[in-house]
């Protein structure tokens, strides 16, 4: 009889789809950052890629580490190997991942903060951008003025993509999802004083515009960098090398 194959290509892709770019709030599978997936009798090997060889090493490590953690949750997946291709720190990052050395163990004295602090930094920026998007939508679709934003609650926001993204970001940094919770808060959930709201809103807008610009720039760079690749779009190359005994 044929041995049951528990881990499928779909299992791997579904796990990887839970890994999001920490700023863009999009899965790495949609962004084209997953280059290939290879299944064999020992386990699975995933190759990742980024728009340039000089993408921030801390971001590159965070993405690869999150992919490794997501894959290890799959039942009976066996050995998991995640490799980052074509990056100036690929060798260092890949060695650190293989040894489970952690972020600080991988970069040593070059690591300016722990992985937890790094993740918090990215999530905080993403929260600011998501918060500003929701506020701008609310300002445009209601008669509420900027001087009233400090009263805005989650329950006041209309359902939609912007609100869903904000709720995900609040979960990421540990903020309440209670409908009565204030929308415009700092990363610790503390309310912004009314007199400080306009300035903080401008700052959040600058963060959001910067992130969106970077997203557009990165997509263009990725498409250009791998224009001659057999896997140009978001769909990774899938290879299944597992042996199967005949029935």
C-alpha positions in Angstrom: 0.0 0.0 0.0 1.1 3.6 -0.6 2.2 5.5 2.5 -0.1 8.4 3.3 1.3 11.7 2.2 0.2 14.1 4.9 1.9 17.3 3.9 0.8 18.7 0.5 1.8 21.6 -1.7 -1.3 23.4 -0.6 -0.4 22.9 3.0 2.9 24.6 2.4 1.5 27.5 0.4 -1.2 28.0 3.0 1.3 28.2 5.8 3.5 30.6 3.9 0.4 32.8 3.1 0.1 33.5 6.8 3.5 35.2 6.7 3.0 38.9 5.8 5.4 41.6 4.9 5.5 43.5 8.2 4.8 46.8 6.6 2.6 46.1 3.6 0.1 43.8 5.3 0.3 41.4 2.3 1.3 37.7 2.3 4.7 37.0 1.0 3.1 34.5 -1.4 1.1 37.4 -3.0 4.2 39.7 -3.2 6.2 37.1 -5.1 8.8 36.7 -2.3 8.4 32.9 -2.4 10.7 31.7 -5.2 10.2 28.0 -5.0 8.9 25.1 -2.9 10.5 21.6 -3.1 9.0 18.6 -1.3 11.1 15.5 -0.8 11.2 12.5 1.5 13.2 14.4 4.1 10.8 17.4 4.3 10.4 20.7 2.5 12.8 23.3 1.1 11.6 26.9 0.5 13.6 29.5 -1.3 12.7 33.1 -0.7 13.8 36.2 -2.6 13.6 40.0 -2.2 13.5 43.0 -4.6 17.2 43.8 -4.2 20.3 42.3 -2.7 20.4 45.2 -0.2 17.0 45.0 1.4 17.4 45.6 5.2 19.0 42.5 6.7 16.8 42.7 9.8 13.7 42.7 7.6 15.1 39.8 5.5 15.8 37.7 8.6 12.4 38.5 10.1 10.6 37.3 6.9 12.7 34.1 6.6 12.3 33.3 10.3 8.5 33.8 10.2 8.3 31.5 7.2 10.3 28.9 9.1 8.0 29.1 12.1 4.9 28.9 9.9 6.1 25.8 8.1 7.1 24.0 11.3 3.5 24.0 12.4 2.4 21.8 9.6 1.7 18.2 10.8 4.3 15.6 9.7 6.2 18.0 7.5 9.5 16.6 8.8 12.6 18.7 8.2 12.0 22.4 7.1 14.7 24.3 5.3 14.2 28.0 4.4 16.8 29.7 2.3 17.1 33.3 1.3 18.5 33.8 -2.2 20.4 36.6 -3.8 20.8 38.8 -0.7 24.1 40.3 0.5 23.6 38.5 3.8 22.2 35.3 2.5 25.0 33.1 3.8 24.8 34.6 7.3 21.0 34.5 7.5 20.7 30.9 6.0 23.3 29.6 8.5 21.6 31.3 11.4 18.2 29.8 10.4 19.7 26.3 9.9 21.3 26.5 13.4 18.2 28.0 15.0 20.6 30.7 16.3 18.0 33.4 16.6 18.3 37.0 15.4 21.0 38.1 17.9 22.9 34.8 17.5 22.9 35.2 13.7 24.1 38.8 13.6 26.0 39.0 16.8 27.3 42.5 17.6 25.6 43.8 14.4 22.1 43.2 15.9 21.1 46.5 17.5 17.9 45.0 19.0 16.2 41.7 19.7 13.9 40.1 17.2 10.9 40.9 19.5 11.9 44.6 19.4 12.5 44.5 15.7 9.0 43.0 15.1 7.5 45.6 17.4 9.1 48.4 15.4 7.7 47.1 12.1 4.2 46.4 13.6 4.1 49.9 15.2 4.8 51.5 11.8 2.1 49.4 10.2 -0.3 50.2 12.9 0.2 53.9 12.5 -0.4 53.6 8.7 -3.5 51.5 9.1 -4.9 53.9 11.8 -4.4 56.9 9.5 -6.1 55.1 6.6 -9.2 54.5 8.7 -9.3 58.0 10.0 -9.0 59.5 6.5 -11.8 57.2 5.2 -14.0 58.3 8.1 -13.2 62.0 7.5 -14.1 61.7 3.8 -17.3 59.8 4.3 -18.8 61.5 7.4 -19.2 65.1 8.6 -16.7 64.5 11.5 -13.9 67.0 11.7 -10.3 66.5 12.6 -10.9 68.1 16.0 -13.3 65.3 16.8 -11.1 62.4 15.8 -10.0 61.8 19.4 -13.5 60.6 20.2 -13.6 58.1 17.3 -14.1 54.4 18.4 -13.7 51.1 16.5 -17.4 50.8 16.5 -17.7 54.0 14.6 -15.7 52.7 11.7 -17.5 51.3 8.7 -16.6 47.7 7.8 -14.1 47.2 5.0 -10.6 46.5 4.0 -9.1 49.5 5.9 -10.9 48.5 9.2 -9.9 44.9 8.8 -6.3 45.8 8.3 -6.4 48.1 11.4 -7.9 45.3 13.5 -5.1 42.9 12.4 -2.5 45.5 13.3 -4.1 46.1 16.7 -3.9 42.3 17.4 -0.3 42.4 16.3 0.7 44.9 19.0 -1.7 43.7 21.6 -4.4 46.3 21.6 -8.1 45.9 22.4 -10.6 45.1 19.7 -13.6 46.2 21.8 -15.9 48.4 19.7 -15.8 51.0 22.4 -12.0 51.3 22.1 -10.6 54.6 20.8 -9.2 54.4 17.2 -6.5 57.1 17.5 -4.2 55.8 20.2 -0.5 55.3 20.6 1.2 51.9 20.4 0.4 51.2 24.0 -3.2 51.9 23.5 -3.2 55.2 25.3 -5.4 58.0 24.0 -3.8 60.8 22.1 -4.6 64.2 23.7 -7.1 66.2 21.5 -4.6 69.0 21.0 -2.0 66.5 19.7 -4.2 64.7 17.2 -3.6 66.9 14.1 0.2 66.6 14.5 0.1 62.9 15.1 -2.3 62.4 12.2 0.2 64.2 9.9 3.0 62.0 11.2 0.9 58.8 10.6 0.1 60.0 7.1 3.8 60.5 6.3 4.5 56.9 7.5 1.7 55.6 5.4 2.8 57.5 2.2 6.4 56.3 2.8 5.3 52.7 3.1 3.0 52.8 0.0 5.8 54.4 -2.0 8.2 51.7 -0.9 5.7 49.0 -1.8 5.3 50.3 -5.3 9.1 50.7 -5.6 9.7 47.1 -4.4 7.2 45.5 -6.7 8.9 47.3 -9.7 12.3 46.2 -8.5 11.3 42.6 -8.0 9.7 42.4 -11.5 12.8 43.9 -13.1 15.3 41.9 -11.1 13.7 38.5 -12.0 12.3 39.5 -15.4 14.1 36.5 -17.1 13.3 34.1 -14.3 11.0 31.1 -14.8 9.1 32.2 -11.8 8.4 35.9 -12.4 5.0 36.4 -10.8 3.6 35.6 -7.4 3.3 31.9 -8.1 6.4 30.0 -6.8 7.9 27.1 -8.6 6.7 23.8 -7.1 8.6 20.6 -7.2 7.6 17.3 -5.6 10.4 14.8 -5.4 8.9 12.4 -2.9 9.0 8.7 -3.7 5.7 6.8 -3.8 5.4 3.1 -3.8 2.9 1.7 -6.3 -0.4 0.5 -4.9 
